[in-house]
Every structure is written in C-alpha cells, then in structure tokens.
Amino acid sequence: MQKGNISVQTENIFPIIKKFLYSDQEIFLRELISNAVDATTKLKTLSSRGEVEGELGDLSIQIMLDKEAKTITIRDHGIGLTEDEMNKYLNQVAFSSAQEFLDKYQNEASIIGHFGLGFYSAFMVANQVEVNSLSYQKGATAAKWTCDGNPQYTIEPIEKAERGTDIVLHIGEDAEEFLETSRIQQLLDKYAKFLPVPIQFGTKTEYNTVGEGEEAKEVQTKVPNFVNDTHPAWKKNPNELTDEDYKAFYQQLYPYSAAPSFWIHLNIEYPFNLTGILYFPKLNNSLEIQKNKIQLYSNQVYVTDEVKEIVPEFLTLLHGVIDSPDIPLNVSRSYLQSDANVRKINAYITKKVAEKLQDLFNKDRQDFENKWPEIGTFVKYGMLSDDKFQEKAAPFVLLKNTDGQYFTIEEYKEKVKENQTDKNQKITCIYTHPMTEQSHLVEGAKKRGYDVLEFDTMIDNHFIQHMEHKMEGLHFVRIDAETLDKLVEKDEKAESVLSEAEVTKVKTLFEQQKKDSMTHVLVEPMNPDDMPVVITRPEFMRRMKEMQALQGMKFDGFPDSYQIVVNSNHPLIAQKLLNAKGEKQNALARHLVDLALINQGMLKGADLANFVERSLQLMK
C-alpha cells in the first residue's frame, strides 16, 4: 500500500480562481471590501482589549478610482500586515487569517471572511495586484507585496505613514467596465450598502448658506461621500424603532414602492444567530409573485437575493432582509449550502410569521380584518404550501361574506350550521365569484335564509379544495353550481305542477335552444318565485378547469360547459310557454335561455345583438 499527498501545482491555481471559483467578476469588490472590514473589526477588538496604543483615528474604508492609471484602490485603516504576515497569509492560498483570528477571539469579534480565497478574487479583474501595508504593531515597518497573477511575487520594504492596507488593482482589458464611476457605485449599492464600517467613494457637494440678509451667499463644499448605513434598522433593538422608521427602511430597500402592510422584526441568538426584518407587501388580492425580494446578508455583507433554501417557498412573497453568520455559504459566498441550520432557520421563520399574524389577530381583530384584503392571498397561499403554517394559520384565516362580515372558519361553521347542514351532515358553504355577476343569485339565496361567502382571489379554487380536504364535514359549492333549492342537499323534493308529458314537451322545446357549451337540459320543480330558467355550472368540472387555468394549462377534458335548468313551477313555463303556439313558443323559449345567459354575463357578440333586436320586436 502506498500513501502520499495530492500535489497542487501553483501555476494552475490562478486560472481556476479566475474562471471557476466565483460566479461573477463583480464579486471581487465585495470580497476585498469585506477583507477591509475584517481588518478594521480586528483592530477594534484588539483595542477593546487594550492591545492597541493610542486613539484609533479614522477607521473608514476608501474606494479610489483612477481611470487614467487604470487602477482601483481599496484602502483601510485596520490592523495591517507585517512582512511576515504577508508571507503567511498572502502566499498560501486558502489559509485564512480571518479564521485564525476568529478561533482566538471567537466571543469578541464578528469576522466576515472564513476562507482564505477572497483576496484572490482580485485576479479576476486585475493583471497585477499590489498590497501596501503597515501593521498596528509597535515598531512595525511597511511592506509592499506585488503579484501579476503568476505564482511569482515580490515583497519589499516601503515608506507608509498610516496604519492599514492599500490594495491596488491594475485593471485588465477584459474588466475595464469597472473603471467607470457608475459601475463601482452600482456595486457599492449592491454589496456595501449596510456594511458596519463607513465606506467612502469619492466626494459629494454640499451647499450651505453663509451670512445673513443681503450678505448671505451660498457656499459649495466638497465632503466625503459615504455610501453605506453602518447601523441599519435590522441591527437595532425593535424598541428603538417607530413605525415610520420601519417604513423609511423599506423605502431604503425598495425605493418608490407602496408602503408595506406590516412587518416582523426577527432577532434570535439560540440555537443560531439571526436578525432581520420581513415586510408584507400589498398583494392586492392577486398572486403578484415578486420573488428575489428578500436580501440575504452575512454580518451585514450582501450575499444573495435567492433565498429559496432558507425561506419557505410561500414566504418568498415577502420582502426584507435576513442576516445570519450561521448560514452555510459555499467557498465563494455566492450561494447557500444545505445543512441542518438552514432547515432550522426555515422552520423558525415560518413559526415567527405565523405567531406575528396570530398576535395581530388577537390584539386588534378590527385592524386585522382591515388588512385582510392585502394579506389574505398570502395567508391562503401559505396554508396551501406548508402544512406547519396551515396548522398555525387555521385559527386566524378569515372568510368574508357578501355583507362584508369576516369570520374564522369555526365561527362560520357555527353561524350557518342550522340552515346549511345537508342530508349527509356536512356544512355547505355557499360562495360567489364574482359577486357583481351573480348578485341576483345571492339575493335568491338570502331569501332562503342562506349566507353567501365571497371569494375573489385567483387561488381561491385551490384554497377551497384544500379546506375541504383539511376540515372534516365542510363542503363548498359555488352559487351557480346548482339551482338555489339544491345548493344544500336535502331529502325533501318539491312537487311539479306539470304532468310527465308536459315535462317531456318542455324539455324537448329547450333542447332545441342548446348551444355548443350547453351539455344538458333539466326540467326541475322549484319555487315559483325562482327564475324560470337558470344556468348552472357543475362544481367539479368548473373547479378543475379553473385550477388548470391558474397553472397556465389547458385541458380539453374539461370544456367550458353548463346546463339549462327549467323551473317547471314558474308561471311563465307552466302557463304562458305551454300555451304558446308554433314560432312564438320557440321564440319565448329562446328568449328565456338568453335571459338566463345574461344573468351569468355569458350572452355576447351576435347572440347578444339578436337578443336586443328580438326584445325590440316584442315591445312593438
């Protein structure tokens, strides 16, 4: 048996870093600024322990662009490097000084970098990199490390007055886009917006009025342009923040967006560290899915806005920020790796969202009802998508009736069980969609003592199906699925005033009026006060068709079908129609069918024009 060590040839490492380690060239700026933040954080930690003499002075990080020289410089005033440390940390790929420092001061420092590869992202855009550094250590001398992307490097002593490190990137031809001020500003807005150390990029002009009265004049002053908020809202104690603070931070994240409905401030230290703010955007009764709106940070360093591994799928409708140093990232910090912590965080966020909603419901029922049009779709979507959320949301999901009243599921079952329990002891929940097109049916149902729910979101078909599956003894039926007297199935049946022969005659007459989508003609005894002819759409087939449509699918097995139900007890049928003769009888039958179609908003085009013309003729 032979043993040995795998050999890595250093001349091959730079092409690997440049082409494969990082998903995008622009990551270099995030990595180098993160290293500068780490250097500053280390200095603060050492100073707090009394290991740094004197005042720390300016600790901001400067990003400097020289388009003419084709260089980008990242300057910090942090811990700095000695010549020995340059040899130790810069010349050994994947040997991380951050990890070593973290091991030593694990309870006192928050260090971003845990890998020794971030620095080498510089070679994605630079054909030469210089590191000029002066350590904080007493008596230290400055040194300069230079490398042109090959294994060879040089280290030489230099003169440097200020503590800290300058990383100078000599930008290659294939990366000259990063010499544009607007491009760097774009990257800083994306990756450095909330870093914990001030980041300066150039200057900005401030205008101040000097003097008074006629002597007053406006003076322009150049001041440093700081691009980041070092203490963002999610890092603050919720007790420090007002509603206006939360709304202002939302605008900072999503400029010009409508104000959110409400928010949840996350703050947990055990069994993992996680902070953040999740906002509920206004969904306006539809699934306006705007995913990639939650931003993931690690110690205030932006990582990604693709958070499907850490946030349950239904919660990707939310907006906001999640920040955790315990999130497992791949070596380039570009995406998440799956592990137990991710699953724990996922479950925790679901739990906190459900608890927040329950708390809002318990504290102010009226305010919760006012918010329901904005959050109802989200809650229903969550119940459909996540069993644990379904269990927690069942007590506060609301049903709205056509009178504008809201009920929990249990409250509604209690309200309607007397009049709407069918022969199988199931509670029938009658609903309408849309209300504007079915108001005549709603009024008819109310006259029978029924209550009618209003469902008006695009996922309600799925939600209804889900509730029937989860809630035993509950049955939903749309108001046009049956005639009013059959919406709640009972054993009793009305008597028809027509003989069997007359029923057959009426049925034959109306079958002659059938159109493409009409599947059946039924002649049924109903209340004489009900409509003479009703259009019904079978619940099962309509549901399946609408659910397929929501998923962007077409299924020819479920055509847009409906049936004609003729009320044999209505005077227009029992008396006028049966007594009419020839074409007048046919015209009356056709007219009654068209009236039923109009009631459903289904008479259109040439058929509607013919109906209008026929009506005018009848009035002459």
C-alpha positions in Angstrom: 0.0 0.0 0.0 1.3 3.4 -1.0 0.4 6.7 0.8 1.1 10.3 -0.2 -0.2 13.8 -0.6 -2.1 15.1 -3.6 0.1 17.7 -5.3 -1.4 21.1 -6.4 0.6 22.9 -9.0 0.5 26.6 -8.1 0.8 27.8 -11.7 -2.7 26.3 -12.3 -4.4 27.9 -9.3 -4.9 31.4 -10.8 -6.8 30.2 -13.9 -9.1 28.2 -11.6 -9.7 31.2 -9.4 -10.3 33.5 -12.4 -12.7 31.2 -14.3 -14.4 28.9 -11.8 -14.3 30.0 -8.2 -16.6 32.9 -8.5 -19.9 33.2 -10.3 -19.4 36.7 -11.4 -16.4 39.1 -11.9 -18.1 41.8 -9.8 -17.7 39.7 -6.7 -14.1 41.0 -6.4 -15.2 44.3 -4.8 -17.4 42.6 -2.2 -14.5 40.3 -1.2 -11.9 43.0 -0.9 -14.1 45.4 0.9 -15.2 42.6 3.3 -11.5 41.9 4.0 -11.0 45.6 4.7 -14.0 45.5 7.1 -12.4 42.4 8.8 -9.1 44.2 9.3 -11.0 47.2 10.9 -13.1 44.9 13.1 -9.9 43.1 14.3 -8.3 46.4 15.2 -11.4 47.4 17.2 -11.4 44.1 19.1 -7.7 44.4 19.9 -8.2 48.0 21.1 -11.1 47.0 23.4 -8.6 44.5 25.0 -6.0 47.2 25.5 -3.6 45.7 22.9 -3.5 48.8 20.7 -1.9 52.0 21.9 -3.4 55.5 21.4 -6.5 56.6 19.5 -7.7 54.6 16.6 -8.5 57.6 14.5 -10.3 57.4 11.1 -11.5 53.9 10.5 -13.4 54.5 7.3 -12.6 52.5 4.2 -11.9 54.4 0.9 -12.6 53.2 -2.6 -10.5 55.2 -5.1 -10.8 55.0 -8.9 -8.1 56.3 -11.3 -9.4 55.8 -14.8 -6.2 57.2 -16.4 -3.9 54.9 -14.5 -6.5 52.1 -14.8 -6.4 51.3 -11.1 -8.9 50.7 -8.3 -7.6 51.1 -4.7 -9.3 49.7 -1.6 -7.8 51.4 1.5 -8.5 50.6 5.1 -7.0 51.8 8.4 -7.3 48.5 10.1 -4.9 46.0 11.6 -2.4 46.0 8.7 0.1 43.3 7.8 3.8 42.8 8.6 6.2 41.3 6.0 6.0 38.0 7.9 2.2 38.1 7.8 2.2 38.8 4.1 4.3 35.7 3.6 2.0 33.7 5.9 -1.4 34.9 4.6 -1.0 36.2 1.0 1.3 33.5 -0.2 -0.7 30.5 0.9 -3.9 30.0 -0.9 -6.9 29.1 1.4 -5.0 29.9 4.6 -7.4 32.3 6.3 -6.1 34.9 8.8 -9.8 35.6 9.5 -10.4 32.0 10.7 -7.3 32.1 12.8 -8.3 35.4 14.4 -11.9 34.1 14.9 -10.6 31.0 16.7 -8.6 33.1 19.1 -11.2 35.8 19.8 -14.4 33.9 19.0 -16.5 35.6 21.6 -15.3 39.1 20.9 -15.1 39.6 17.1 -17.6 39.4 14.2 -15.4 38.5 11.2 -16.9 38.2 7.8 -14.3 36.1 6.0 -13.9 32.4 6.9 -12.0 31.3 3.8 -8.6 32.3 2.5 -9.7 32.8 -1.1 -11.5 36.1 -1.0 -8.3 38.1 -1.6 -7.5 36.2 -4.8 -10.8 37.3 -6.4 -8.8 40.4 -7.2 -7.1 38.5 -10.1 -10.5 38.1 -11.8 -10.2 41.8 -12.9 -6.6 42.7 -12.3 -3.5 41.7 -14.2 -1.4 43.0 -11.3 -2.2 43.4 -7.6 -0.2 45.4 -5.1 -0.7 45.2 -1.3 0.9 48.1 0.6 0.5 47.7 4.4 1.7 48.9 7.8 0.8 46.9 10.8 -0.6 48.3 14.0 2.2 46.7 16.0 4.6 49.0 17.7 7.9 49.4 15.7 6.4 47.7 12.6 7.7 48.7 9.1 5.7 48.9 6.0 5.9 46.4 3.2 4.7 46.0 -0.4 3.6 42.7 -1.9 3.2 42.5 -5.7 2.0 39.7 -8.0 0.9 39.7 -11.6 -1.3 36.6 -11.5 1.5 34.1 -11.7 3.0 32.1 -8.8 5.9 34.6 -8.6 5.5 37.5 -6.2 7.8 40.2 -4.6 7.9 41.7 -1.2 9.8 44.8 -0.5 10.0 47.5 2.3 8.3 50.8 1.6 7.5 54.1 3.3 3.9 54.3 4.6 2.8 56.8 7.2 -0.7 55.5 8.1 -1.6 52.2 9.6 -3.6 49.9 7.5 -3.6 48.4 4.0 -4.0 49.7 0.4 -4.9 47.1 -2.2 -4.2 48.4 -5.7 -5.7 46.6 -8.6 -4.3 47.2 -12.1 -7.3 46.5 -14.1 -7.0 44.3 -17.2 -8.5 45.0 -20.6 -11.4 42.5 -20.1 -12.5 44.3 -16.9 -12.3 47.9 -17.9 -16.1 48.4 -17.2 -15.0 48.6 -13.5 -13.1 51.8 -14.2 -16.4 53.6 -14.6 -17.6 55.5 -11.6 -21.3 54.5 -12.2 -20.3 50.8 -12.3 -18.4 51.0 -9.0 -21.3 52.9 -7.4 -23.7 50.2 -8.6 -21.6 47.5 -6.9 -21.3 49.5 -3.7 -25.1 50.0 -3.7 -25.5 46.2 -4.0 -22.7 44.8 -1.8 -21.7 47.6 0.6 -24.9 49.3 1.4 -25.1 48.1 5.0 -21.5 47.2 5.9 -20.6 48.0 9.6 -17.6 50.3 8.7 -18.1 53.6 6.8 -17.3 53.2 3.1 -16.2 56.3 1.2 -16.3 56.6 -2.5 -15.2 60.0 -3.8 -16.8 63.2 -2.6 -20.1 65.0 -2.9 -21.0 68.7 -2.9 -22.9 70.2 0.0 -24.5 73.6 -0.2 -24.5 75.9 2.8 -25.7 79.5 3.3 -23.1 81.7 4.9 -24.0 85.2 6.4 -27.4 86.9 6.8 -29.6 89.2 4.8 -28.1 90.8 1.7 -24.7 89.5 2.8 -25.9 85.8 2.7 -24.4 83.7 0.0 -24.4 80.0 -0.9 -21.1 78.2 -0.4 -20.2 74.8 -2.1 -18.2 72.4 0.0 -16.7 69.1 -1.1 -17.3 66.4 1.6 -16.6 62.7 1.7 -19.3 60.6 0.0 -20.2 57.7 2.3 -22.2 55.1 0.6 -23.4 52.9 3.5 -25.6 52.8 6.5 -23.4 51.2 9.2 -26.2 50.5 11.7 -29.3 49.5 9.6 -32.7 49.0 11.1 -32.5 45.2 11.4 -29.4 45.5 13.7 -31.3 47.8 16.1 -33.5 46.9 19.0 -37.2 46.9 18.0 -37.9 49.1 21.0 -35.7 51.8 19.3 -37.8 51.9 16.1 -41.1 53.6 15.3 -43.5 52.6 12.5 -42.0 55.5 10.5 -38.5 54.1 11.0 -39.6 50.7 9.6 -41.4 52.3 6.6 -38.3 54.5 5.9 -36.1 51.5 5.9 -38.5 49.7 3.5 -38.1 52.7 1.1 -34.4 52.4 1.5 -34.6 48.8 0.3 -37.3 49.3 -2.3 -37.4 53.0 -3.4 -40.8 54.2 -4.7 -42.7 51.1 -3.6 -46.1 51.3 -1.9 -45.9 51.1 1.9 -46.0 47.6 3.3 -49.0 46.3 5.2 -46.9 45.4 8.3 -43.6 43.7 9.2 -41.9 41.2 11.5 -38.6 42.0 13.3 -36.5 38.8 13.7 -34.0 38.6 16.5 -32.7 35.2 17.7 -29.4 34.2 19.4 -30.0 30.5 20.0 -29.7 27.8 18.6 -28.4 30.1 15.8 -27.8 33.8 15.2 -30.3 35.5 13.0 -31.6 39.0 12.7 -33.7 40.7 10.0 -37.0 42.4 9.1 -39.6 40.8 6.9 -42.2 43.0 5.3 -45.6 42.1 4.0 -46.1 43.9 0.7 -49.6 44.7 -0.6 -50.6 41.8 -2.9 -53.9 43.4 -4.0 -55.9 40.2 -4.0 -53.7 38.5 -6.6 -50.5 36.5 -6.6 -48.2 39.2 -7.8 -45.2 37.0 -7.2 -42.1 39.1 -7.0 -39.6 36.7 -5.7 -35.9 37.5 -5.1 -37.1 40.4 -2.9 -35.7 39.1 0.3 -32.0 40.0 0.7 -29.7 37.7 2.5 -26.7 39.1 4.4 -23.9 37.6 6.5 -22.6 40.0 9.1 -24.1 42.9 7.0 -22.3 41.7 3.8 -24.8 41.1 1.0 -24.8 37.5 -0.2 -27.8 36.9 -2.5 -31.5 37.6 -3.1 -32.1 33.9 -4.0 -33.2 32.6 -0.6 -35.4 29.6 -1.5 -33.2 27.3 0.6 -33.6 29.3 3.7 -37.1 30.8 3.4 -40.1 28.6 2.8 -41.4 28.9 -0.8 -44.6 30.7 0.2 -42.6 33.3 2.2 -40.7 34.4 -0.8 -43.7 36.7 -1.4 -42.4 38.7 1.5 -39.8 41.5 1.2 -37.0 42.5 3.5 -33.6 41.4 5.0 -32.3 38.3 6.7 -28.8 38.4 8.3 -27.1 35.4 9.9 -23.4 34.5 10.3 -24.5 30.9 10.8 -25.8 30.5 7.2 -23.6 27.9 5.4 -22.2 29.5 2.3 -20.1 28.0 -0.5 -16.5 28.9 -0.7 -17.2 31.9 -2.8 -20.1 33.1 -0.6 -22.2 33.2 -3.7 -24.9 30.8 -2.7 -26.2 28.6 0.2 -25.2 25.1 1.0 -27.8 22.9 2.6 -27.4 21.7 6.1 -29.3 21.4 9.4 -29.0 25.1 10.3 -30.8 26.0 7.1 -33.7 23.7 7.9 -33.9 25.1 11.5 -33.9 28.7 10.2 -36.5 27.8 7.6 -38.8 26.4 10.4 -38.1 29.3 12.7 -39.1 31.9 10.1 -42.3 30.1 9.4 -43.1 29.9 13.1 -42.4 33.7 13.6 -44.6 34.7 10.7 -47.5 32.6 11.9 -47.0 33.9 15.5 -47.0 37.5 14.3 -50.2 37.1 12.3 -51.9 35.4 15.3 -50.7 38.2 17.6 -52.2 40.8 15.2 -55.4 38.9 15.1 -55.6 38.6 18.9 -54.6 42.2 19.7 -56.8 44.1 17.3 -59.4 42.0 15.3 -60.7 45.0 13.5 -57.3 46.1 12.3 -56.6 42.5 11.2 -59.8 42.5 9.2 -58.9 45.8 7.6 -55.6 44.3 6.5 -57.2 41.1 5.2 -57.7 42.2 1.6 -53.9 42.8 1.5 -52.7 39.7 3.3 -55.5 37.2 2.7 -53.9 35.9 -0.5 -50.6 35.4 1.2 -52.1 33.5 4.2 -54.1 31.2 1.8 -51.0 30.6 -0.3 -49.0 29.7 2.8 -51.7 27.3 4.0 -51.7 25.6 0.6 -47.9 25.4 0.5 -46.8 24.5 4.1 -48.5 22.0 6.4 -47.0 23.6 9.6 -48.2 27.0 8.5 -51.6 25.5 7.7 -51.9 24.3 11.3 -50.9 27.6 12.8 -53.0 29.7 10.4 -56.2 27.8 10.7 -57.4 29.8 13.7 -57.0 33.2 12.1 -57.7 32.7 8.3 -60.8 34.7 7.5 -63.8 34.1 5.4 -65.8 37.1 4.1 -69.5 37.0 3.3 -71.3 39.2 0.8 -72.4 41.6 3.6 -68.7 42.4 4.2 -68.6 40.5 7.5 -65.5 38.4 8.4 -65.5 35.0 10.2 -62.9 32.5 11.2 -63.7 29.0 9.9 -65.0 27.8 13.2 -67.1 31.0 13.6 -68.6 30.5 10.2 -69.5 26.9 10.8 -71.3 27.9 13.9 -73.2 30.7 12.0 -74.5 28.5 9.1 -74.8 25.0 10.6 -78.6 25.3 11.3 -79.7 26.3 7.7 -76.8 24.9 5.7 -76.2 21.4 7.0 -77.0 18.9 4.2 -78.5 15.4 4.4 -75.0 13.9 4.9 -74.5 16.2 7.9 -71.9 18.3 6.1 -72.0 22.0 6.4 -72.4 23.6 3.0 -70.5 26.8 2.4 -72.1 28.7 -0.5 -69.9 31.1 -2.3 -69.9 33.5 -5.2 -67.3 34.7 -7.6 -67.5 37.3 -8.9 -70.2 39.0 -6.8 -71.0 41.6 -9.4 -72.1 38.9 -11.9 -74.1 36.8 -9.5 -75.9 39.3 -7.4 -79.4 38.0 -8.4 -78.4 34.5 -7.3 -77.0 35.9 -4.0 -80.3 37.7 -3.3 -82.2 34.5 -4.0 -80.0 32.5 -1.6 -80.5 35.1 1.1 -84.3 34.8 0.7 -83.9 31.2 1.6 -82.0 32.1 4.7 -78.6 31.1 3.3 -75.4 33.0 3.9 -73.1 33.5 0.9 -69.3 33.8 1.0 -67.3 36.0 -1.4 -64.1 34.5 -2.9 -62.3 36.9 -5.1 -58.6 35.9 -5.3 -57.1 33.8 -8.1 -56.1 31.0 -5.7 -59.4 30.5 -4.0 -60.3 27.4 -6.0 -57.2 25.7 -4.7 -57.9 27.1 -1.2 -61.5 25.7 -1.2 -60.2 22.3 -2.3 -57.6 22.4 0.4 -60.1 23.3 3.1 -62.5 20.5 2.1 -59.5 18.1 2.5 -58.3 19.5 5.8 -61.6 20.4 7.5 -63.8 17.4 8.1 -67.5 18.0 7.5 -67.1 21.1 5.3 -68.3 21.3 1.7 -68.0 24.3 -0.6 -70.4 25.0 -3.5 -70.5 28.0 -5.8 -73.9 29.6 -6.1 -74.3 28.8 -9.8 -73.3 25.1 -9.4 -76.9 24.1 -8.7 -80.3 25.7 -8.6 -80.9 27.5 -5.4 -83.1 24.8 -3.9 -80.4 22.2 -4.5 -77.4 24.2 -3.2 -77.8 22.5 0.2 -78.8 18.9 -0.5 -81.9 17.9 1.4 -84.1 14.8 1.3 -87.4 16.7 0.6 -88.2 17.5 -3.0 -90.8 20.0 -4.4 -93.8 18.7 -6.4 -94.1 19.7 -10.1 -97.3 21.2 -11.3 -96.6 19.7 -14.8 -97.5 16.2 -15.9 -94.8 13.9 -17.2 -96.0 14.5 -20.7 -95.7 18.3 -20.2 -92.2 17.9 -18.6 -91.1 16.0 -21.7 -92.6 18.6 -24.0 -90.8 21.5 -22.2 -87.5 19.6 -22.2 -87.7 18.9 -25.9 -88.5 22.6 -26.6 -85.5 23.8 -24.6 -83.2 21.2 -26.1 -83.8 22.9 -29.4 -82.2 26.0 -27.9 -79.0 24.3 -26.9 -75.7 25.8 -28.0 -72.2 24.5 -28.2 -71.3 24.6 -24.5 -74.8 23.6 -23.2 -74.5 20.0 -22.1 -77.9 19.2 -20.6 -81.4 20.4 -20.2 -83.1 19.6 -16.9 -86.7 20.3 -16.0 -87.0 20.6 -12.2 -89.8 21.6 -9.8 -88.6 24.7 -7.9 -90.2 27.6 -6.0 -92.5 29.6 -8.3 -90.7 32.7 -7.2 -87.3 31.4 -8.6 -86.2 32.3 -12.0 -88.0 30.4 -14.9 -84.7 29.3 -16.5 -81.3 29.0 -14.7 -77.8 28.3 -16.0 -75.8 26.0 -13.7 -72.1 25.0 -14.0 -71.2 21.7 -12.4 -68.8 22.4 -9.4 -66.3 19.6 -10.0 -65.7 20.3 -13.7 -65.6 24.1 -13.3 -63.1 23.8 -10.4 -60.8 21.6 -12.3 -60.8 23.8 -15.4 -60.1 27.0 -13.3 -57.3 25.3 -11.4 -55.7 24.2 -14.6 -56.0 27.7 -16.0 -54.3 29.1 -12.9 -51.3 26.8 -13.6 -51.2 28.0 -17.2 -52.5 24.7 -18.6 -55.3 23.8 -21.0 -57.2 20.6 -20.5 -59.7 19.7 -23.2 -61.2 17.0 -20.9 -62.9 19.8 -19.0 -64.7 22.1 -21.6 -66.4 25.3 -20.5 -69.7 23.6 -20.1 -73.0 24.5 -18.4 -76.5 23.2 -18.3 -80.0 24.7 -18.6 -82.4 24.1 -15.7 -86.0 24.9 -16.4 -88.3 25.7 -13.4 -91.4 23.7 -14.2 -93.4 25.5 -11.4 -92.8 29.0 -12.8 -95.9 30.6 -14.3 -94.0 31.6 -17.5 -93.3 27.9 -18.1 -96.4 26.2 -16.7 -98.8 28.6 -18.3 -97.5 31.0 -20.9 -94.9 28.8 -22.6 -97.0 25.7 -22.8 -100.0 27.7 -24.1 -98.0 29.4 -26.8 -98.0 28.0 -30.4 -95.5 27.5 -33.2 -92.7 30.1 -33.7 -94.0 32.2 -30.8 -93.3 29.2 -28.4 -89.8 28.7 -29.8 -89.1 32.5 -29.6 -90.2 32.6 -25.9 -88.0 29.6 -25.0 -85.0 31.1 -26.8 -85.7 34.4 -25.0 -85.8 32.8 -21.6 -82.5 31.0 -22.3 -80.9 34.3 -23.3 -82.2 36.0 -20.1 -80.5 33.2 -18.1 -77.3 33.7 -20.0 -77.4 37.4 -19.5 -77.8 36.8 -15.7 -74.5 34.9 -15.9 -72.8 37.5 -18.1 -72.5 34.8 -20.8 -74.5 36.3 -23.7 -72.1 38.1 -26.0 -71.4 39.1 -29.6 -74.0 38.2 -32.3 -76.2 36.3 -29.8 -76.5 39.5 -27.6 -77.3 41.6 -30.7 -80.0 39.2 -31.7 -81.5 39.3 -28.2 -81.7 43.1 -28.3 -83.3 43.1 -31.7 -85.8 40.4 -30.6 -86.6 42.4 -27.4 -87.4 45.5 -29.5 -89.7 43.4 -31.8 -91.6 42.1 -28.7 -92.1 45.6 -27.5 -93.8 46.8 -30.7 
